[in-house]
Structures are given as C-alpha cells and as structure tokens.
Amino acid sequence: MQRKAIVIGATGLVGQHLVKQLSELYDTLIVIARRPPRYINASMRFYQVNDFDNLAEIFASVGADSKTDAFSCLGTTKKQAGSDEAFRKVDHDYNVNFATLCRAKGVENFFLLSSMNADIDSRFLYNRVKAETEQSIMVLGFTQLVIFRPSLLLGKHKGRPLESFGQKAFKLISPIVPESLSLHPISAKRVASAMAMSAHEVYQRNKYRSEPTATDTEIIENKQLLAMTKVKK
C-alpha cells in the first residue's frame, strides 16, 4: 500500500524535523507552507501557500485521501502574530480549517502538535486557544486523533525571546533536573520523533483491518514524550 502524509507547519521548530522523519516512513509526503522546508527529497510534493486563508484553493489539487495521514505543527505566538486575534487565527482557525479540509478528503488519522497546559479555562490566552483547537478538531470525526503536548521546546526559536531565555536558563540547571519531571523541556527533534513513532504505531495497528475502528483520541503529555524518545546510554 502506498502511504501518504500531508503536513502544515513544516518550516517550524518541530515541523522541520518532522518532514525529514516522515520522508523515511511514507512513499509520498505532501507539504503545504509559505516557503520550502529545509529538507527536500524526491518523495516530497511542495505546495506553496502565501495566505492560509486560501488553503481551500490549494486543497483542490492536493491528492489526500483515506490512505493519507495528516500532521499539523502550525503555531505562533501573540508577539509574532501581532495581536490576540491574529494569534487565534493562526493557532485555531488555520489548524481547524486544515483538519476540516483533510476530513472532507477522507483522511482518517490526524496528528496535532499542541502544548503542555492546554486548558479551556486557563487565564492565559495561549493555553486557552490550544485547548479550543484540540476540542474543535476532536469533533470532526477522525478515526484516530493524536494530540502531543510538549513542555518548553529546545531549539532555535526565531522571534521568541522568552523561550530562548528559558532555554539558556535550563542549560544551567539541566544536569540536576531529571527527565521524570513532567515540566522537563524537550528538544523539537524528540517531539518530531514521537509524532513519527505514533503514526507508525497507528499504521501497524490498522493495516490489516478492513474497516476503520471507532473514533479514538489519544493525548500524549510531555512526560510520555520524554519516555518515548529517551536515548539509552
């Protein structure tokens, strides 16, 4: 069976690692982004979108179907977006629209990068919007929805000074901070690995089933992400 994957957010901190790992699992990798990802190979189909408000137009020519797995690593911050409304548009509206278009094409498995502390009742906009996005995608009826909630992501954060400061501070104390702590920061590459691993596990579970199973949602918290990707010494 020819396996396909479709990804948005492929040029972000996690996404740039994810596309490289997915290219080793899938026969065809469809990437929709404003600019080409750093990693490109022969199996990749790149669709450039200048404005995600026009995503439906791109989807008209994208060959996604029930044999396609969908991944979203799309996200921003209020500082980068410029306002509360612009932040919500990217993190909620664009993600939900992408998921809706995928479902309309028959996509059954969706893998969403969210965030630790996603909470619909949070006092913080970032956490509330992440939770709203999760809930909006949950009701779309995917056979398998896997949500990943990492803690502070380690990697180069362009335009995110607070996260960069947090990383520098963590490096000073990391030798004495065990990974068993749920708040332990995690590298973007490890999150990408967990997403790819989860997709492969879903595929292995379902490849011999003639009919899809009932809707199932799995939330993978940071502590589990750390355990899944722990390197044995």
VEXDOGU-406804 format. One line per field, with one value per residue: residue number from 1; residue in one letter; x, y, z of N, C-alpha, C, CB in turn. Coordinates in steps of 0.02 Angstrom, whole numbers, plus 50000, padded with zeros to 5 digits. Each point is the difference from the previous one (the first is absolute). Glycine has a CB too. Layout:
<sites>
k <- [NUM  ...]
r <- [A  ...]
n.px <- [X  ...]
n.py <- [Y  ...]
n.pz <- [Z  ...]
ca.px <- [X  ...]
ca.py <- [Y  ...]
ca.pz <- [Z  ...]
c.px <- [X  ...]
c.py <- [Y  ...]
c.pz <- [Z  ...]
cb.px <- [X  ...]
cb.py <- [Y  ...]
cb.pz <- [Z  ...]
</sites>
This chain:
<sites>
k <- [1  2  3  4  5  6  7  8  9  10  11  12  13  14  15  16  17  18  19  20  21  22  23  24  25  26  27  28  29  30  31  32  33  34  35  36  37  38  39  40  41  42  43  44  45  46  47  48  49  50  51  52  53  54  55  56  57  58  59  60  61  62  63  64  65  66  67  68  69  70  71  72  73  74  75  76  77  78  79  80  81  82  83  84  85  86  87  88  89  90  91  92  93  94  95  96  97  98  99  100  101  102  103  104  105  106  107  108  109  110  111  112  113  114  115  116  117  118  119  120  121  122  123  124  125  126  127  128  129  130  131  132  133  134  135  136  137  138  139  140  141  142  143  144  145  146  147  148  149  150  151  152  153  154  155  156  157  158  159  160  161  162  163  164  165  166  167  168  169  170  171  172  173  174  175  176  177  178  179  180  181  182  183  184  185  186  187  188  189  190  191  192  193  194  195  196  197  198  199  200  201  202  203  204  205  206  207  208  209  210  211  212  213  214  215  216  217  218  219  220  221  222  223  224  225  226  227  228  229  230  231  232  233]
r <- [M  Q  R  K  A  I  V  I  G  A  T  G  L  V  G  Q  H  L  V  K  Q  L  S  E  L  Y  D  T  L  I  V  I  A  R  R  P  P  R  Y  I  N  A  S  M  R  F  Y  Q  V  N  D  F  D  N  L  A  E  I  F  A  S  V  G  A  D  S  K  T  D  A  F  S  C  L  G  T  T  K  K  Q  A  G  S  D  E  A  F  R  K  V  D  H  D  Y  N  V  N  F  A  T  L  C  R  A  K  G  V  E  N  F  F  L  L  S  S  M  N  A  D  I  D  S  R  F  L  Y  N  R  V  K  A  E  T  E  Q  S  I  M  V  L  G  F  T  Q  L  V  I  F  R  P  S  L  L  L  G  K  H  K  G  R  P  L  E  S  F  G  Q  K  A  F  K  L  I  S  P  I  V  P  E  S  L  S  L  H  P  I  S  A  K  R  V  A  S  A  M  A  M  S  A  H  E  V  Y  Q  R  N  K  Y  R  S  E  P  T  A  T  D  T  E  I  I  E  N  K  Q  L  L  A  M  T  K  V  K  K]
n.px <- [50042  50077  50034  49930  50075  49897  50125  49897  50145  50114  50064  49975  50122  49934  50016  50153  49977  49871  50075  50110  49890  49908  50126  49996  49833  49976  50029  49985  50083  49851  50122  49851  50142  49962  50114  50012  49978  50144  49943  49982  49990  49956  49880  49981  49857  50083  49834  50097  49873  50055  49893  50006  49881  50040  49983  49887  50114  50087  49875  49984  50138  49990  50005  49920  49947  49962  50166  50010  50069  49928  50149  49914  50168  49865  50076  50007  50041  49870  50142  49954  49860  50051  49904  49973  49978  50139  49990  49864  50056  50107  49922  49860  50006  50114  49950  49856  50045  50086  49881  49902  50094  50019  49847  49983  50106  49903  50099  49959  50117  49969  50162  49929  50163  49892  50095  50027  49847  49888  49908  49862  50060  50147  49969  50062  49905  50086  49890  49879  50067  50037  49848  49946  50088  49944  49854  50018  50055  49886  49896  50094  49939  50174  49951  50091  49962  50169  49962  50170  49964  50171  50006  50044  49989  50155  50004  50072  49863  50031  49957  50042  50086  49921  50076  50145  49979  49964  50137  50087  49928  50026  50158  49999  49924  50050  50087  49858  49880  49978  49968  49910  49964  49852  50118  50102  50005  49951  50130  49881  50062  49893  49875  50046  50003  49849  49949  50069  49942  49852  50014  50051  49876  49893  50069  49991  49842  49967  50092  49871  49872  49923  49977  50093  50015  49872  50061  50147  50006  50155  50001  50160  49992  50130  49996  49982  50116  50101  49957  50018  50155  50072  50130  49991  50120]
n.py <- [49940  50107  50030  50139  50068  50120  50077  50127  50040  49969  50135  49943  49972  49873  50032  49971  49854  49968  50001  49898  49896  50002  49959  49855  49978  50029  49911  50158  50099  50080  50115  50085  50106  50142  49899  49859  49935  50055  49876  50019  49832  49991  50013  50169  50013  50151  50033  50147  50017  50159  49950  49860  50093  49879  49858  49993  50023  49879  49902  50012  49910  49900  49852  50033  49846  49953  50011  50152  49960  50152  50032  50131  50028  50122  50077  50152  50034  50085  50028  49943  50072  50149  49945  49898  49991  49937  49883  49948  49994  49892  49912  49979  50014  49905  49876  50003  50010  49869  49916  50039  49947  49858  49973  50029  49879  49886  50072  49856  50097  50156  49987  50136  50044  50017  50062  49892  50046  49938  50088  50015  50081  50071  50133  49953  50068  49872  49915  50049  49954  49854  49975  50052  49892  49880  50035  50014  49848  49930  50027  49928  49852  49984  49843  50086  50151  49962  50140  50003  50066  50035  50050  50112  49950  49970  50107  50127  50063  50074  50107  49929  50144  49889  49884  50067  50005  49845  49959  50076  49930  49855  50019  50019  49861  49888  49946  49998  49952  49826  50011  49986  50161  49968  50114  49894  50140  49888  50041  50072  49852  49949  50058  49921  49864  50014  50017  49868  49911  50035  49957  49856  49972  50030  49895  49882  50018  49986  49881  49904  50120  49937  50132  50135  49925  50071  50136  49944  50157  49932  50137  49953  50082  50057  49854  49939  50090  49935  49853  50016  50038  49901  50015  49844  50091]
n.pz <- [50000  49893  50169  49942  50124  49960  50082  50030  50056  49861  50079  50165  50066  49938  49846  49994  50068  49909  49862  50055  50048  49870  49906  50083  49973  49843  49871  50032  50109  49946  50046  50012  50009  49969  49939  49926  50149  50012  49921  49829  50002  49860  50112  49971  49921  50038  50006  49991  50112  49950  50113  50107  49919  49891  50110  49886  49890  50054  49996  49838  50000  50143  49917  50160  49976  50130  49978  50092  50149  50002  50062  50062  50023  49983  50129  49981  50134  50005  49931  49862  49996  50028  50122  50111  49846  49963  50110  49942  49849  50041  50096  49926  49853  49958  50083  49942  49848  50010  50056  49882  49887  50069  50002  49844  49969  50089  50122  50079  50061  50061  50047  50089  50013  50137  50077  50114  50036  49872  50119  49895  50132  49929  50084  49849  49877  50007  50066  49908  49867  50051  50033  49860  49924  50080  49964  49843  49987  50094  49881  49869  50056  50030  49984  50096  50076  50023  50096  49985  50155  49939  50144  49927  49837  50057  49869  49978  50090  49839  50129  50158  50081  50079  49925  50017  50158  50004  49933  50106  50121  49941  49994  50161  50027  49877  50124  50083  49878  50040  49844  50143  49961  49923  49979  49909  49898  49904  49908  49920  50000  50107  49919  49872  50081  50043  49850  49951  50117  49964  49849  50041  50097  49888  49904  50102  50023  49843  49921  50039  49995  49864  50095  50028  50139  50028  49953  50061  50065  50017  50102  49951  50159  49950  50056  49854  49936  50101  49963  49843  50016  50127  49895  50075  50070]
ca.px <- [49958  50036  49983  50008  49992  49994  50026  50006  50047  50060  50061  50008  50051  49988  49983  50058  50026  49949  49998  50056  49986  49943  50022  50026  49944  49947  50020  49989  49993  49972  50015  49968  50034  50014  50066  50021  50035  50072  50014  49958  50023  49962  49932  49963  49962  49995  49948  50011  49941  50020  49952  49963  49929  49985  50020  49952  50018  50056  49976  49965  50047  50039  49974  49991  49943  49995  50065  50046  50003  50009  50039  50005  50046  49992  49988  50035  49991  49966  50050  50012  49939  49985  49941  49964  49959  50044  50026  49947  49988  50050  50002  49935  49963  50036  50005  49934  49983  50041  49971  49935  50014  50026  49945  49957  50035  49999  50056  49975  50047  50024  50050  50000  50046  49967  50047  49987  49956  49941  49945  49947  49984  50061  50000  50047  49973  50036  49976  49929  49994  50023  49946  49944  50019  49993  49929  49969  50021  49973  49932  49998  49987  50057  50004  50053  50027  50052  50018  50065  50004  50068  50018  50044  50037  50070  50018  50006  49936  50005  49948  49969  50052  49987  50016  50073  50026  49984  50047  50066  49996  49995  50065  50040  49976  49981  50033  49969  49928  49986  49948  49938  49957  49956  50016  50066  50000  50012  50023  49952  50014  49970  49928  49989  50009  49941  49945  50012  49991  49929  49969  50019  49964  49930  50001  50009  49938  49942  50012  49965  49929  49963  49957  50030  49973  49963  50041  50043  50044  50054  50039  50066  50028  50073  50036  50000  50044  50069  50012  49999  50058  50060  50057  50034  50072]
ca.py <- [50060  50063  50042  50072  50044  50071  50038  50073  50018  49962  50040  50020  49968  49928  49980  49988  49933  49951  49983  49956  49934  49971  49981  49932  49955  50006  50000  50068  50049  50063  50056  50064  50051  50064  49993  49930  49978  49992  49933  49982  49941  49984  49979  50058  50045  50064  50047  50064  50039  50066  50020  49941  50012  49970  49930  49958  50000  49954  49933  49976  49962  49956  49932  49967  49954  49961  49968  50055  50023  50073  50025  50072  50030  50072  50038  50063  50033  50064  50049  49991  50012  50071  50014  49940  49974  49970  49939  49950  49982  49951  49940  49965  49999  49967  49929  49968  50000  49947  49937  49993  49984  49932  49953  50000  49959  49931  49985  49968  50008  50069  50007  50072  50027  50049  50026  49985  50047  50019  49999  50044  50048  50034  50073  50019  49992  49947  49935  49993  49989  49932  49954  50010  49967  49928  49982  50011  49946  49938  49987  49993  49930  49960  49934  50006  50067  49998  50068  50000  50059  50008  50056  50047  49968  50019  50011  50071  50033  50066  50047  49980  50014  49969  49929  49996  50011  49940  49948  50015  49987  49928  49970  50007  49955  49936  49941  49978  49995  49935  50001  49975  50058  50014  50065  49998  50020  49946  50026  49996  49939  49945  50005  49976  49928  49971  50005  49950  49935  49989  49987  49932  49954  50001  49963  49929  49974  50001  49981  49938  50008  50016  50056  50042  49992  50058  50059  49994  50058  49986  50059  49981  50055  50009  49946  49942  50016  49990  49928  49969  50018  49998  49965  49957  50013]
ca.pz <- [50000  49997  50057  49989  50058  49983  50057  50003  50054  49985  50005  50069  50041  49998  49933  49957  50017  49984  49929  49985  50027  49964  49933  50004  50015  49950  49929  49976  50054  49975  50045  49983  50040  49965  49968  50000  50061  49991  49975  49943  49963  49940  50016  50026  49957  50035  49978  50033  50015  50025  50051  50021  49989  49935  50003  49964  49929  49993  50012  49941  49959  50043  49995  50065  50002  50061  50013  50016  50069  50003  50057  50007  50047  49989  50060  50006  50065  49994  49979  49929  49963  50003  50040  50024  49945  49950  50029  49999  49931  49979  50041  50000  49937  49946  50017  49994  49929  49970  50022  49968  49930  49999  50013  49941  49951  50023  50045  50061  50056  50006  50053  50015  50049  50043  50051  50070  50036  49961  50049  49977  50053  50020  49998  49947  49933  49965  50023  49982  49927  49987  50020  49953  49938  50013  50004  49935  49956  50027  49978  49927  49985  49977  50031  50051  50012  50051  50019  50034  50043  50028  50043  49964  49945  49993  49930  49984  49994  49969  50020  50063  50050  50064  49995  49994  50067  50039  49980  50029  50072  50010  49988  50061  50053  49972  50029  50062  49990  49970  49948  50028  50015  49943  49972  49969  49929  49953  49936  49945  49963  50036  49990  49931  50002  50032  49952  49948  50032  50012  49935  49979  50043  49975  49937  50015  50031  49956  49930  49982  50012  49939  50017  50052  50067  50025  50012  50059  50011  50047  50019  50025  50039  49996  50034  49956  49943  50023  50008  49934  49960  50043  49970  50049  50005]
c.px <- [50044  49976  50014  49991  49995  50015  49992  50042  50067  50064  50012  50050  49992  49990  50059  50033  49949  50001  50057  49985  49942  50020  50028  49944  49948  50027  49993  49988  49978  50012  49967  50030  50011  50067  50021  50035  50074  50017  49951  50029  49951  49927  49955  49965  49988  49947  50010  49934  50022  49955  49958  49924  49978  50018  49954  50016  50058  49974  49963  50045  50044  49969  49996  49938  50002  50065  50053  49996  50015  50035  49998  50048  49994  49984  50042  49995  49964  50049  50013  49939  49981  49940  49968  49962  50043  50030  49948  49986  50048  49992  49934  49971  50035  50006  49933  49979  50038  49971  49933  50008  50026  49944  49953  50030  50001  50056  49972  50044  50030  50045  50013  50052  49965  50051  49979  49958  49944  49940  49948  49983  50061  49992  50045  49971  50032  49972  49927  49992  50024  49945  49940  50014  49992  49926  49965  50018  49972  49932  49994  49992  50057  49998  50051  50025  50051  50024  50064  50007  50070  50005  50042  50040  50071  50018  50004  49932  50009  49942  49964  50050  49989  50018  50075  50032  49989  50048  50069  50001  49999  50068  50044  49981  49984  50035  49967  49924  49984  49944  49934  49952  49960  50016  50067  49996  50019  50021  49947  50009  49968  49924  49982  50005  49939  49940  50007  49990  49926  49963  50015  49962  49927  49996  50005  49937  49945  50010  49964  49925  49964  49955  50033  49968  49960  50047  50039  50045  50051  50039  50065  50032  50076  50039  50003  50044  50073  50016  50004  50065  50065  50054  50035  50075  50037]
c.py <- [50063  50045  50073  50037  50072  50040  50075  50017  49966  50039  50025  49957  49924  49976  49984  49933  49946  49980  49952  49929  49967  49977  49929  49949  49997  50001  50069  50046  50066  50055  50063  50053  50063  49998  49927  49982  49992  49933  49984  49937  49984  49981  50058  50039  50064  50044  50065  50037  50066  50024  49939  50011  49967  49926  49954  49996  49952  49928  49970  49957  49953  49930  49964  49956  49960  49965  50052  50016  50075  50020  50077  50019  50075  50036  50064  50025  50066  50053  49995  50018  50074  50019  49935  49968  49965  49935  49944  49976  49946  49935  49962  49994  49962  49925  49963  49997  49944  49932  49986  49980  49929  49950  49995  49957  49926  49980  49974  50012  50070  50005  50074  50018  50054  50025  49977  50055  50028  49992  50052  50054  50040  50076  50025  49984  49941  49931  49989  49984  49930  49949  50006  49964  49925  49979  50007  49943  49933  49982  49988  49927  49961  49932  50000  50072  49994  50071  49997  50065  50006  50060  50050  49963  50027  50003  50075  50030  50070  50044  49981  50010  49967  49926  49990  50009  49938  49944  50011  49985  49925  49965  50002  49950  49929  49940  49973  49993  49934  50004  49973  50057  50019  50066  50001  50021  49942  50030  49991  49936  49939  50001  49974  49924  49966  50002  49947  49930  49984  49984  49929  49948  49995  49958  49925  49970  49990  49970  49936  50004  50021  50061  50043  49988  50062  50058  49994  50061  49982  50065  49977  50060  49999  49942  49938  50012  49988  49926  49965  50009  49999  49959  49960  50011  49934]
c.pz <- [50000  50057  49985  50066  49974  50063  49990  50061  49990  50006  50071  50037  50000  49929  49956  50015  49978  49926  49981  50024  49963  49930  49999  50012  49943  49929  49970  50059  49969  50052  49974  50046  49959  49964  50003  50066  49985  49969  49944  49968  49945  50014  50021  49945  50039  49967  50038  50010  50031  50056  50018  49998  49935  49997  49960  49926  49987  50005  49940  49956  50039  50000  50066  49997  50065  50018  50019  50074  50000  50064  50000  50055  49997  50066  50000  50071  49988  49975  49926  49958  50000  50041  50023  49942  49948  50025  49996  49929  49976  50039  50001  49929  49945  50013  49990  49927  49964  50018  49965  49926  49993  50009  49940  49944  50020  50046  50066  50061  50001  50061  50012  50053  50039  50051  50069  50031  49956  50045  49979  50051  50024  49997  49944  49931  49964  50018  49980  49926  49982  50016  49953  49934  50007  49997  49933  49951  50024  49971  49925  49978  49970  50034  50056  50002  50056  50012  50043  50040  50032  50047  49958  49948  49996  49926  49988  49986  49971  50023  50064  50057  50067  49999  49994  50068  50044  49984  50031  50074  50013  49992  50062  50053  49975  50030  50063  49994  49965  49948  50025  50019  49938  49966  49964  49927  49954  49933  49946  49960  50034  49993  49931  49998  50030  49953  49946  50028  50009  49935  49977  50041  49978  49936  50013  50030  49949  49931  49980  50013  49936  50011  50054  50068  50020  50014  50065  50004  50053  50012  50031  50034  49998  50031  49957  49939  50019  50005  49932  49963  50040  49967  50054  49998  50010]
cb.px <- [49909  50013  50024  49959  50065  49914  50082  49887  49903  49932  49983  49884  50005  49948  49901  50018  50065  49931  49947  50080  50042  49924  50024  50108  50018  49932  49964  49951  50089  49912  50110  49892  50056  49931  50032  50012  49897  50019  50044  49967  50058  50106  50047  50081  49945  50120  49918  50115  49930  50045  49997  50097  50007  50020  50049  49913  49961  50079  49991  49927  49999  50036  50046  50056  49999  49880  49969  49988  50039  49897  50076  49883  50080  49960  49974  49977  50104  49921  50053  50081  49962  50051  49981  49989  49918  50026  50074  49950  49957  50078  50085  49980  49951  50063  50091  49969  49978  50102  50058  49952  50024  50109  50007  49960  50071  49944  50071  49948  50026  49896  50054  49880  50100  49886  50024  50109  50097  50054  50078  49955  49908  50066  49979  50096  49979  50103  50080  49970  50016  50119  50038  49975  50080  50104  50000  50005  50104  50063  49962  50071  49888  50069  49966  50033  49893  50036  49878  50051  49877  50045  49999  50007  49892  50027  49946  50114  49956  50059  49987  49925  50016  49908  49889  49994  49977  49881  49936  50017  49938  49882  49991  50012  49955  49977  50104  50093  49989  50036  50089  50062  50083  49912  49933  50035  50029  49917  50118  49999  50107  50095  49993  50046  50124  50044  49991  50081  50110  50005  50010  50114  50077  49979  50054  50122  50032  49969  50110  50104  50023  50003  49898  50024  50097  49912  49917  49997  49908  50009  49895  50013  49899  49981  49964  49884  49917  49995  49940  49878  49926  49929  50015  49910  49979]
cb.py <- [49937  49990  49905  49988  49921  49976  49908  50018  50014  49932  50035  50040  50102  50007  50068  50123  50048  50048  50112  50097  50037  50074  50120  50046  50025  50061  49880  49957  49942  49937  49947  49943  49911  50060  50119  50004  49942  50074  49963  50121  49956  49963  49890  50006  49903  49992  49906  50006  49895  50027  50119  49969  50108  50111  50023  50031  50119  50086  50030  50102  50095  50098  49996  50097  49993  49984  49909  50046  49886  50016  49898  50012  49902  49977  49894  50028  49944  49969  49996  49910  49885  50008  50108  50051  50092  50114  50068  50052  50115  50093  50056  50043  50108  50106  50028  50042  50124  50073  50013  50085  50121  50041  50027  50114  50099  49976  50090  49915  49877  50045  49888  50004  49973  49943  50099  49936  50029  49966  49963  49906  49923  49902  50003  49981  50122  50072  50005  50081  50123  50035  50009  50111  50093  50002  50037  50124  50064  50023  50071  50102  50035  50105  49946  49879  50057  49882  50038  49928  49990  49947  49926  50074  49984  49947  49892  49981  49934  49949  50026  49917  50106  50083  49978  50043  50124  50035  49986  50088  50108  50005  50032  50120  50101  50060  50044  50055  50127  49946  49985  49900  50041  49934  50051  49908  50116  49926  49974  50125  50050  50001  50099  50108  50015  50036  50123  50077  50014  50078  50122  50042  50026  50114  50098  50021  50058  50100  50055  49938  50030  49880  49932  50085  49925  49924  50070  49874  50080  49879  50068  49914  49996  50123  50046  49972  50085  50108  50004  50019  50069  50012  50091  49915  50114]
cb.pz <- [50061  49874  50078  49881  50076  49910  50023  49942  50077  49926  49882  49998  50072  50114  50012  49994  50098  50093  49976  50010  50111  50065  49976  50044  50120  50084  49991  49892  50071  49933  50032  49962  50067  50086  50031  49875  50041  50098  50113  49980  50103  49949  50035  50093  49937  50035  49973  49949  50017  49888  49956  50071  50064  49948  50112  50083  49991  50050  50120  50003  49922  50072  49889  50060  49873  49975  49920  49884  50041  49931  49996  49958  49989  49884  50062  49878  50048  50092  50113  50028  50028  49892  49936  50114  50020  49955  50077  50103  49979  49971  50069  50116  50032  49979  50082  50114  50005  50007  50111  50079  49977  50046  50122  50031  49970  49897  49946  49928  49996  49944  49970  49971  49928  49985  49928  50008  50071  49890  50093  49932  50035  49959  50123  50079  49996  49998  50096  50091  49979  50024  50119  50054  49974  50071  50119  50019  49972  50104  50095  49991  49985  49980  49891  49983  49962  49967  49996  49910  50023  49897  50106  50101  49938  50112  49963  49954  50097  49900  49882  49940  49944  50021  49947  49882  49988  50004  49893  49913  50017  49959  49880  49974  50058  49896  49952  50062  49994  50106  49916  50043  50087  50057  50090  50080  50034  50059  50033  49993  49960  50080  50078  49954  50010  50112  50023  49944  50058  50097  49971  49967  50095  50052  49943  50018  50106  50061  50009  50026  50120  49967  49969  49913  50030  50049  49936  49993  49968  49961  50018  49907  50075  50001  50110  50039  49959  50063  50110  49996  49930  50102  49912  49988  50048]
</sites>
